[in-house]
Amino acid sequence: MEVNYRSIATIQNSINQIEKEIFRFDKSLADELKKETDKQKKISDLQSSMSKSKSESVIKSKFSQIQRYGKEIVGISKKKTDTNKKIINKRSKLLTLNQQLKKEQNNEMKKERKNQDDIRKSYEKRIQMLTQQAELAISNNFTSTKSSSVNLSEEIIEHDVFISHASEDKEGFVRELAEILKTKYEINVWYDEFSIQWGDSLRSVIDKGLANSRYGIVVISRNFIKKGWTNYELDGLFQIEMTNGKTVLPIWHDITKDEVQKFSPSLAGRKALNTAMFTVDEIAEELQNILRIEK
């Protein structure tokens, strides 16, 4: 879904411009009010001094000044009236624009919720299909006994962990995690930058990596839930987990619980490490502890 940010940004820019104009008009109105107050004080002072003066010429001069100040006050009042009209007009436009902005934002929120619901429904549908396939395989004795299944898994396991992630999250988190697991803890990691060579078939290499990995780290982010490949990898990990037991190890990266819940309630219900609470080193150490216990 493409959010109509341009329309929202255009309205917001218009709002900002009008708010600046209203501020300018308010300042102009305050200046005129100050002028009017000053003129009225001068008139009051002149009237007071006139009552005390006995000189006809002085009284006549002061009266002329009062008349001049009175005319200036009339001009100021006209400017105040014009400025008030402009402020009222701008505030009316501002109200209309704010209503339009709120409407646009509500529309985009509805579109985003619908998009998330569509992703969640599609994902839950795939999980249901995989569950049915697993149940059918078990009913037809497609899987061997628990002990032989463990032995078979031990024979074909090539990687300790498969890292499923969105490419946008490499720089901020995933590449550093893969390097620490590989170099510091000597963990056998399936990570695309380590495992996919020039000319390889992406699907076949990923399928092999999924099938031959003991655990699957799933870095769930806003980027992850929008991708096709990441959902394909996650489906594969869940299918393996249905046969071999606990496999999927979720990490939440730059995403909220509500967003994970909308994407997949089953994933939101799993215990996960959150990059907002754990450093990369701490997460790598947690995986090392799991592998050490298993051995």
Secondary structure as UniProt FT lines:
FT   HELIX           5..52
FT   HELIX           56..139
FT   TURN            140..141
FT   HELIX           146..156
FT   STRAND          159..164
FT   HELIX           167..169
FT   HELIX           170..174
FT   HELIX           175..183
FT   STRAND          189..190
FT   HELIX           192..195
FT   TURN            198..199
FT   HELIX           202..211
FT   STRAND          213..220
FT   TURN            222..223
FT   HELIX           224..226
FT   HELIX           228..244
FT   STRAND          248..252
FT   HELIX           257..263
FT   HELIX           265..268
FT   STRAND          273..274
FT   TURN            275..277
FT   HELIX           280..294
//
